[in-house]
Amino acid sequence: MIKNSLGINLPEYIEGYGNVKPYMGAFANIENTSYTATRKNAFSKPNTKKLCLSIKESIEKSELKNGMTVSFHHHLRNGDGVMMAVIETIYEMGIKDISICSSSFTNAHENLLHYIKLGVITSLHTSGLRGNLAKEISTENVLKKPVIFRTHGGRARAIEAGEVKIDIAFIGAPACDEEGNMNGSEGKSAFGAMGYPMIDALYANKVVAITDNLVKYPLKRISIPEIYVDYVVVVDSLGDPNLIASGATRITKNPTELLIAENAAKVLIACDAIKNGFSFQAGSGGASLAVSMFLKDYMAKNNIKGSFASGGINAYLFELYKEGFFESLLDIQTFDGSIANEIAKNDGYIEMSASMYANPHNRSCVAHKIDMMMLSATEIDIDFNVNSITGSHGMIMGALGGAPDTAAGAKITLMTVPSIRKRMPIITDKVTNIVTPGESVDILVSDRGICVNPKRDDLKEKLNNNNIETRNIKEVYEEIISLTGIPSKVSYTDKIVGVVEYRDGTVIDIIYQIK
Amino acid sequence: MIKNSLGINLPEYIEGYGNVKPYMGAFANIENTSYTATRKNAFSKPNTKKLCLSIKESIEKSELKNGMTVSFHHHLRNGDGVMMAVIETIYEMGIKDISICSSSFTNAHENLLHYIKLGVITSLHTSGLRGNLAKEISTENVLKKPVIFRTHGGRARAIEAGEVKIDIAFIGAPACDEEGNMNGSEGKSAFGAMGYPMIDALYANKVVAITDNLVKYPLKRISIPEIYVDYVVVVDSLGDPNLIASGATRITKNPTELLIAENAAKVLIACDAIKNGFSFQAGSGGASLAVSMFLKDYMAKNNIKGSFASGGINAYLFELYKEGFFESLLDIQTFDGSIANEIAKNDGYIEMSASMYANPHNRSCVAHKIDMMMLSATEIDIDFNVNSITGSHGMIMGALGGAPDTAAGAKITLMTVPSIRKRMPIITDKVTNIVTPGESVDILVSDRGICVNPKRDDLKEKLNNNNIETRNIKEVYEEIISLTGIPSKVSYTDKIVGVVEYRDGTVIDIIYQIK
């Protein structure tokens, strides 16, 4: 066993994962002596047809074999019909032992469980996992190999570094021409920015575009160019358009959340974070949206114009951009179907790859340019470590997303949580699993006041100068458990069901099977 | 010695070049078992500054050493001040034995000769070479190592395949932010499409952006993203804006050229090449422009709308696009300064990388989608082999450009030449050097009629059916030499001054020093 710098014990080697590099600090792993991954060179002649008559044909031509890795992206959200159509075809073709490297999984992928039980799928790499699939892995260890959890930046990094070798990338393309030039912003299945597979396409040995909207060559706005695409399959539909375009985020109406949001906005203003040219990322949650709403008022009154908002862009941020509150938007994944077409139409609405968003092992990334970011999570502890992958019960039920990436990069990272949820303390002595290390988290705003990470006395001073009271997080914790009691510890078996990679490829935590 | 399939003797190994793979046919080298190049992984933290105070600082930080390779692009044309500023700095820093891999050289680079003589520059990779520099290499072998000539597609291929390893790519950026997001279409030095360095940036170990227009982060229209850029240098000027923006192509007024152009247009129409949805590439020469003019008349009268025009896009093609004669433009390098800003403003005006344009060892390229392309050259022979790199006197004086790429890809390749220039036969028994193999050239239109490559009897039949007379190219040649006489053969030494690579990395010809 080895210990990482957060005191977590890690095996030196994990079956189904490999050698473990322990997390030693947010910027400790300086990967500047190794080289990027390669992909096979190809060959083309005039009149070579990429169009395949079926997904099956594209898989045959791509020479998928037992034990290989296929990749997907989750921009089609709960409406995604692509991944399951491919997996079903793989099953029908009798291919087994497949690893899936997806940017995430959604409700649309619940049926993976079936193919895991059949041995078709034997490994999952993802940012998040929820629902019954997550439950069966957490409690029954149905997958046997640990799920490898990566941040959005970490996934791009792992692919670029060759740590994940994608044999075939399947890309759902709402607009695509016969050579595979594609984008995500046109057609009945438009979802918006296409940031995740932009990296898969660069490094996969084979790339298959699956589209329900074959356009005349050449597609005019190209997010992934034809040079990376081997095959194009036209299907009737990429999934359920209503669910693809859904997910409109709404501002919370919960009074506690609104209060937290209002306080968070006050804190950010007092920290002098809201000034001309500031940049900003908020999560997709209703509370983050509420903070944005309060900030907008302040910006309007004080004539403040921000630089950029980044991340998953939602309709509210787009509205702020259109109203001139931000000069530009940097988008990896559009959260609202209602703005899926906008990226093509607005000069300042910029599509970025996952690597540009947050890969720490490139020459720079957007995550490192953010002035302030807000996140919420399932738990935070007295060392400001944040959990967003498991619940207090130890069950996998969340995602890493880009939070560890942007928390590391942002000048100020502010976390909002309710202090208690369903009688469980959300501010705890020790989070069930660590996803974002405390060193990246500066301020906590909950319904029990404001806590500042002791390493940020500068911010505490600013708050105090603005007559904003701060509290010691340990006091808050004590207050909470005086109400809830100390919850009983989760019992685990010795089976590892998940490995949580930090964005730099080190292991920040391990998830064990629940007893 | 080995022979390539065009009967040219090649050494198996060339000092300063390496092992020779002989050309064996336009699509014979199927490079689908090797892998793409890699580059060093990097590392970034928030607040890391890429801005350097000088070119010197960027070179120091990039750790340039004797014997390394630096790359440039020639989009700044005759106004380019970037390359010479970098080379002068390298000289001042005492660094020697540098290879330059540039997309091409222009008049702005004449002074390289000085640095070659000083031993600072010892190897050149380029698409073309002209002027005194070319003369001294051809006649005096001043460089000692052969110049390596590559097509635009071949250069992209060589970089992607790792055959050229770029240590530092210097990119002149008319618009750039502090993290290196850049484009070529904004600012006082705007030149338009940035197709060449888009590939250098992907594979160079270090990338330096040099700009005279530092914009607020993030730049909105991004041709090369920050993730590939190590350093940014702000200079007063990228060169002479008048010469950067110059190069407006004009339609020829020479009556012979106009007659050839008119006949070329008739031939293309008779071959049924000009119909709805056709795609098209014309060179930058005045004759090609004249053909476009005749075609426009025909298209207007017959209500024909083309699909795309590709290549270097000139103002006349842009006009055709604006008038609706073509649906889109695919541009690697904008030929006219007057349209340098247009790529950012027109939906159908698409920027493409050199790899997307013409790399034959990717999954596809635009060159392979072209219905018909027109080229001109210095010589063509009775086997339809084309020379555009040397004159009849054997002197280096031209460029490969994208001609071999698009000639190979296009369904119909039409060549226009005057049959005699300065009393020298332009249609010869054997071209001085082969750049584009005869198998890629279908039709020759000169002032002595129309010749069709015997392998294209289908086209000959179409022409004859339309009452267009064709001639045997050997008869035309005999007729020409009956007027000019047979020119005396060029005498060479046994020193190799140039290696002409075909687009697939094989050697199609060798250029020897002139006696």
Chai-1 contact restraints between the chains, C-beta under 6 A:
chainA,res_idxA,chainB,res_idxB,connection_type,confidence,min_distance_angstrom,max_distance_angstrom,comment,restraint_id
A,F27,B,K45,contact,1.0,0.0,6.0,A-B,restraint_1
A,I30,B,F43,contact,1.0,0.0,6.0,A-B,restraint_2
A,E31,B,N41,contact,1.0,0.0,6.0,A-B,restraint_3
A,N32,B,N41,contact,1.0,0.0,6.0,A-B,restraint_4
A,N32,B,A42,contact,1.0,0.0,6.0,A-B,restraint_5
A,N32,B,F43,contact,1.0,0.0,6.0,A-B,restraint_6
A,S34,B,N41,contact,1.0,0.0,6.0,A-B,restraint_7
A,Y35,B,T38,contact,1.0,0.0,6.0,A-B,restraint_8
A,Y35,B,K40,contact,1.0,0.0,6.0,A-B,restraint_9
A,T36,B,T38,contact,1.0,0.0,6.0,A-B,restraint_10
A,T36,B,R39,contact,1.0,0.0,6.0,A-B,restraint_11
A,T38,B,Y35,contact,1.0,0.0,6.0,A-B,restraint_12
A,T38,B,T36,contact,1.0,0.0,6.0,A-B,restraint_13
A,T38,B,T38,contact,1.0,0.0,6.0,A-B,restraint_14
A,R39,B,T36,contact,1.0,0.0,6.0,A-B,restraint_15
A,K40,B,Y35,contact,1.0,0.0,6.0,A-B,restraint_16
A,N41,B,E31,contact,1.0,0.0,6.0,A-B,restraint_17
A,N41,B,N32,contact,1.0,0.0,6.0,A-B,restraint_18
A,N41,B,S34,contact,1.0,0.0,6.0,A-B,restraint_19
A,N41,B,A161,contact,1.0,0.0,6.0,A-B,restraint_20
A,N41,B,H361,contact,1.0,0.0,6.0,A-B,restraint_21
A,A42,B,N32,contact,1.0,0.0,6.0,A-B,restraint_22
A,A42,B,N362,contact,1.0,0.0,6.0,A-B,restraint_23
A,A42,B,R363,contact,1.0,0.0,6.0,A-B,restraint_24
A,F43,B,I30,contact,1.0,0.0,6.0,A-B,restraint_25
A,F43,B,N32,contact,1.0,0.0,6.0,A-B,restraint_26
A,F43,B,H361,contact,1.0,0.0,6.0,A-B,restraint_27
A,S44,B,S364,contact,1.0,0.0,6.0,A-B,restraint_28
A,S44,B,H368,contact,1.0,0.0,6.0,A-B,restraint_29
A,K45,B,F27,contact,1.0,0.0,6.0,A-B,restraint_30
A,P46,B,H368,contact,1.0,0.0,6.0,A-B,restraint_31
A,P46,B,G409,contact,1.0,0.0,6.0,A-B,restraint_32
A,E179,B,S364,contact,1.0,0.0,6.0,A-B,restraint_33
A,P218,B,F308,contact,1.0,0.0,6.0,A-B,restraint_34
A,P218,B,S328,contact,1.0,0.0,6.0,A-B,restraint_35
A,K220,B,S328,contact,1.0,0.0,6.0,A-B,restraint_36
A,K220,B,D347,contact,1.0,0.0,6.0,A-B,restraint_37
A,K220,B,G348,contact,1.0,0.0,6.0,A-B,restraint_38
A,P225,B,M356,contact,1.0,0.0,6.0,A-B,restraint_39
A,E226,B,S364,contact,1.0,0.0,6.0,A-B,restraint_40
A,I227,B,S355,contact,1.0,0.0,6.0,A-B,restraint_41
A,I227,B,M356,contact,1.0,0.0,6.0,A-B,restraint_42
A,I227,B,N362,contact,1.0,0.0,6.0,A-B,restraint_43
A,I227,B,R363,contact,1.0,0.0,6.0,A-B,restraint_44
A,V229,B,R363,contact,1.0,0.0,6.0,A-B,restraint_45
A,D230,B,R363,contact,1.0,0.0,6.0,A-B,restraint_46
A,F308,B,P218,contact,1.0,0.0,6.0,A-B,restraint_47
A,S328,B,K220,contact,1.0,0.0,6.0,A-B,restraint_48
A,D347,B,K220,contact,1.0,0.0,6.0,A-B,restraint_49
A,G348,B,K220,contact,1.0,0.0,6.0,A-B,restraint_50
A,S355,B,I227,contact,1.0,0.0,6.0,A-B,restraint_51
A,M356,B,P225,contact,1.0,0.0,6.0,A-B,restraint_52
A,M356,B,I227,contact,1.0,0.0,6.0,A-B,restraint_53
A,H361,B,N41,contact,1.0,0.0,6.0,A-B,restraint_54
A,H361,B,F43,contact,1.0,0.0,6.0,A-B,restraint_55
A,N362,B,A42,contact,1.0,0.0,6.0,A-B,restraint_56
A,N362,B,I227,contact,1.0,0.0,6.0,A-B,restraint_57
A,R363,B,A42,contact,1.0,0.0,6.0,A-B,restraint_58
A,R363,B,I227,contact,1.0,0.0,6.0,A-B,restraint_59
A,R363,B,V229,contact,1.0,0.0,6.0,A-B,restraint_60
A,R363,B,D230,contact,1.0,0.0,6.0,A-B,restraint_61
A,S364,B,S44,contact,1.0,0.0,6.0,A-B,restraint_62
A,S364,B,E179,contact,1.0,0.0,6.0,A-B,restraint_63
A,S364,B,E226,contact,1.0,0.0,6.0,A-B,restraint_64
A,H368,B,S44,contact,1.0,0.0,6.0,A-B,restraint_65
A,H368,B,P46,contact,1.0,0.0,6.0,A-B,restraint_66
A,G409,B,P46,contact,1.0,0.0,6.0,A-B,restraint_67
